[in-house]
Amino acid sequence: MCSDGNRASAPLGTIDPLTTAAHEGAPGHKMNTIVMYSPDVDFCMSLTLYFQDKYIIVTTTDGNTLPALVETYHPALVIADALPTSWILRLFDTWKEAHPEMRVMLFRVWRYEDRKREAAINKSIDYVLYKPIDIDFVAHVINDLFEVPGERRPAAH
């Protein structure tokens, strides 16, 4: 609790234990966990606030902590607001091999003209969304990804 009586937000990269207990304690209801990385703290907080009643959200603004968070929390969905570098694509491929039910969503700004590069990105990622982001559409896509386990979706156009 903060001194003003309001509950403090958990630091980025952690789950607020009170929120987790409330979500996990609901009888007959298991909430999906989402791990999200974005270097933009405001973006992390916006998505957290938008989805906190429906999902357990773990966020980080440090891309280097993303692997540890995924291994610790075994999320149903990983969201990355990042360039699709070779490093991040290898991470996604490794996670998808180890946890085929895990979904991966990527927010990005542009497409590459290299078709092989785009094919590699689409192979590793269940859904690609291009900025600017429409939060209602993001919610629709996330709900859709959770409803059809095992089915891969084409990248957004």
Residue pairs with C-beta under 8 A, 6 or more apart in sequence:
1 7
1 8
2 8
7 16
7 18
9 16
9 45
10 16
10 17
10 19
12 41
12 44
12 59
12 60
12 61
13 58
13 59
13 60
13 61
13 62
13 65
13 69
14 58
15 56
15 57
15 58
15 73
19 52
19 56
20 56
23 29
23 31
23 56
24 30
24 31
24 56
31 54
31 55
31 56
32 55
32 56
32 75
32 76
32 77
32 146
33 55
33 56
33 57
33 58
33 73
33 74
33 75
33 76
33 77
34 51
34 55
34 56
34 57
34 58
34 75
34 76
34 77
34 78
34 79
34 142
35 58
35 59
35 60
35 66
35 69
35 70
35 73
35 75
35 77
35 78
35 79
36 44
36 47
36 48
36 57
36 58
36 59
36 60
36 78
36 79
36 80
36 81
37 59
37 60
37 61
37 62
37 63
37 66
37 78
37 79
37 80
37 81
37 82
38 44
38 47
38 59
38 61
38 79
38 80
38 81
38 82
38 107
39 61
39 63
39 81
39 82
40 61
40 81
41 61
43 81
44 59
44 60
44 61
45 59
46 135
47 57
47 59
47 79
47 135
47 138
48 57
48 59
50 135
50 139
51 57
51 139
51 142
55 77
55 142
58 69
58 73
58 75
60 66
60 69
63 82
63 88
66 78
66 80
66 91
67 91
69 75
70 78
70 91
70 95
74 99
74 102
75 102
76 101
76 102
76 103
76 146
77 102
77 103
77 104
77 105
77 142
77 145
77 146
78 92
78 95
78 102
78 103
78 104
78 105
79 105
79 106
79 107
80 88
80 104
80 105
80 106
80 107
81 106
81 107
82 88
82 106
82 107
82 108
83 108
84 106
84 108
84 121
84 124
84 125
89 120
89 121
89 124
92 104
92 124
92 125
93 123
93 124
95 102
95 104
96 102
96 104
96 124
100 150
101 149
101 150
103 126
103 127
103 145
103 146
104 124
104 125
104 126
104 127
105 125
105 126
105 127
105 128
105 129
105 141
105 142
105 145
106 121
106 125
106 127
106 128
106 129
107 129
107 130
107 131
107 133
108 128
108 129
108 130
108 131
109 130
109 131
110 130
111 118
111 130
112 118
112 121
121 128
121 155
122 128
122 154
122 155
125 155
126 145
126 152
126 153
127 141
127 145
127 153
127 155
127 156
128 155
128 156
129 137
129 138
129 141
129 156
130 156
141 153
141 156
144 153
145 153
